[in-house]
Amino acid sequence: MLVGLIQRMFILEFSGYAHLVPFVETEDEIFLKTIIPNRQATKRCLGGEKQ
């Protein structure tokens, strides 16, 4: 059970597009929840969308 853990976010670049990956970390593991392509993160982190 993951009680009291803080969710954090990886931002990954894949094929010129930013993807958000929320995760929680324990002493033993990093649990990746999902992967979400994100247009706003692409603009903020990579300087715009791939043409």
C-alpha positions as CSV (number, residue, x, y, z in Angstrom):
1,M,0.0,0.0,0.0
2,L,1.4,3.4,-1.0
3,V,0.2,5.6,1.9
4,G,1.7,9.0,2.5
5,L,3.9,9.0,-0.6
6,I,4.3,12.1,-2.8
7,Q,3.7,11.8,-6.5
8,R,6.3,13.3,-8.7
9,M,6.6,13.7,-12.5
10,F,9.2,12.7,-15.0
11,I,9.2,14.7,-18.3
12,L,10.5,12.6,-21.2
13,E,11.2,13.7,-24.8
14,F,10.2,11.1,-27.4
15,S,10.1,11.8,-31.1
16,G,10.2,15.6,-30.5
17,Y,7.2,15.6,-28.1
18,A,7.1,15.9,-24.3
19,H,5.5,13.1,-22.3
20,L,4.6,13.3,-18.6
21,V,5.2,10.2,-16.5
22,P,3.8,10.5,-12.9
23,F,5.5,8.2,-10.4
24,V,5.9,7.4,-6.7
25,E,9.2,6.4,-5.2
26,T,9.8,4.1,-2.2
27,E,13.1,2.9,-0.7
28,D,12.9,-0.2,-2.9
29,E,11.3,0.9,-6.1
30,I,10.1,3.6,-8.5
31,F,6.5,2.9,-9.6
32,L,5.6,4.5,-13.0
33,K,1.9,5.1,-13.2
34,T,1.2,6.0,-16.9
35,I,2.6,8.0,-19.8
36,I,0.8,11.1,-21.1
37,P,1.7,13.1,-24.2
38,N,1.4,16.7,-23.3
39,R,1.3,19.7,-25.7
40,Q,1.9,22.3,-23.0
41,A,5.0,20.5,-21.7
42,T,6.3,20.3,-25.2
43,K,5.9,24.1,-25.6
44,R,7.5,24.9,-22.2
45,C,10.2,22.3,-22.1
46,L,11.2,21.7,-25.7
47,G,10.4,25.1,-27.2
48,G,7.4,24.1,-29.4
49,E,5.7,21.3,-31.2
50,K,7.5,19.2,-33.8
51,Q,6.5,20.3,-37.3
